[in-house]
Amino acid sequence: MFTCSCRLDSKGRVTLPCRIRQKLGLEAGDELEISVRGSKIKRKEVSSFDEAKAFIEDFSEVKSFSFDGEVVEVVVRG
């Protein structure tokens, strides 16, 4: 298990420290799953509302979701 502190920038982005990226073998474009104290955020690029809806329906305990026309993010109970 790795623990680190990160800052959220003005655009909502998080930068993982270099030592963590190297230790996990992460590179630009890699996808990550982020857990938030009992909840998980699932993110997927989609090409339509129907695809976003199908992705959301795959989860049994959805707390919230957002869809911007290209990406759907779902917060589910962890």
RODO-2510 file (C-alpha; in nm, 4 decimals, decimal comma):
residues 78
     n   res          X          Y          Z
     1     m     0,0000     0,0000     0,0000
     2     f     0,1206     0,3495    -0,0875
     3     t     0,0203     0,6705     0,0809
     4     c     0,0989     1,0177    -0,0456
     5     s    -0,0305     1,3706    -0,0228
     6     c    -0,1369     1,5439    -0,3411
     7     r    -0,2798     1,8834    -0,4251
     8     l    -0,5753     1,9459    -0,6500
     9     d    -0,5006     2,2188    -0,9060
    10     s    -0,7451     2,4830    -1,0315
    11     k    -0,8649     2,2479    -1,3078
    12     g    -0,9353     1,9610    -1,0663
    13     r    -0,6238     1,7624    -1,1564
    14     v    -0,4050     1,5689    -0,9148
    15     t    -0,0346     1,5070    -0,9673
    16     l     0,1094     1,1911    -0,8166
    17     p     0,4633     1,2286    -0,6840
    18     c     0,7363     1,0858    -0,9092
    19     r     0,8398     0,8230    -0,6537
    20     i     0,4857     0,6814    -0,6474
    21     r     0,4554     0,6792    -1,0292
    22     q     0,7913     0,5035    -1,0600
    23     k     0,7171     0,2487    -0,7880
    24     l     0,3840     0,1582    -0,9533
    25     g     0,5223     0,1721    -1,3067
    26     l     0,2681     0,4371    -1,4113
    27     e     0,3015     0,6260    -1,7376
    28     a     0,1076     0,9039    -1,9107
    29     g    -0,2311     0,7758    -2,0255
    30     d    -0,2584     0,4986    -1,7642
    31     e    -0,6017     0,4730    -1,6022
    32     l    -0,6374     0,4716    -1,2238
    33     e    -0,9206     0,3803    -0,9903
    34     i    -0,9479     0,6152    -0,6938
    35     s    -1,1226     0,5101    -0,3714
    36     v    -1,2688     0,7778    -0,1490
    37     r    -1,3385     0,6529     0,2053
    38     g    -1,6000     0,3910     0,1470
    39     s    -1,6825     0,5067    -0,2045
    40     k    -1,5206     0,4463    -0,5410
    41     i    -1,5132     0,6666    -0,8469
    42     k    -1,5471     0,4860    -1,1784
    43     r    -1,4671     0,6845    -1,4937
    44     k    -1,5137     0,5904    -1,8582
    45     e    -1,4880     0,7699    -2,1914
    46     v    -1,8079     0,7115    -2,3889
    47     s    -1,9370     0,8117    -2,7296
    48     s    -2,3083     0,8529    -2,6509
    49     f    -2,5630     0,9103    -2,3759
    50     d    -2,6876     0,5526    -2,4209
    51     e    -2,3366     0,4185    -2,3595
    52     a    -2,3073     0,6373    -2,0476
    53     k    -2,6456     0,5156    -1,9225
    54     a    -2,5481     0,1505    -1,9772
    55     f    -2,2235     0,2078    -1,7827
    56     i    -2,4136     0,3619    -1,4889
    57     e    -2,6695     0,0792    -1,4847
    58     d    -2,3887    -0,1758    -1,4320
    59     f    -2,3510    -0,0614    -1,0691
    60     s    -2,5930    -0,1626    -0,7940
    61     e    -2,5267     0,1190    -0,5447
    62     v    -2,4754     0,4463    -0,7323
    63     k    -2,4354     0,7475    -0,5025
    64     s    -2,4011     1,0043    -0,7825
    65     f    -2,2811     1,0459    -1,1385
    66     s    -2,1808     1,3098    -1,3921
    67     f    -2,1724     1,3052    -1,7701
    68     d    -2,0236     1,5831    -1,9846
    69     g    -2,0969     1,4338    -2,3264
    70     e    -1,7642     1,2506    -2,3467
    71     v    -1,6850     1,1127    -2,0015
    72     v    -1,9102     0,9564    -1,7396
    73     e    -1,8012     0,9414    -1,3751
    74     v    -1,9934     0,7335    -1,1236
    75     v    -1,9536     0,7369    -0,7453
    76     v    -2,0484     0,3977    -0,6028
    77     r    -2,0596     0,2636    -0,2488
    78     g    -1,7249     0,0985    -0,1792
***
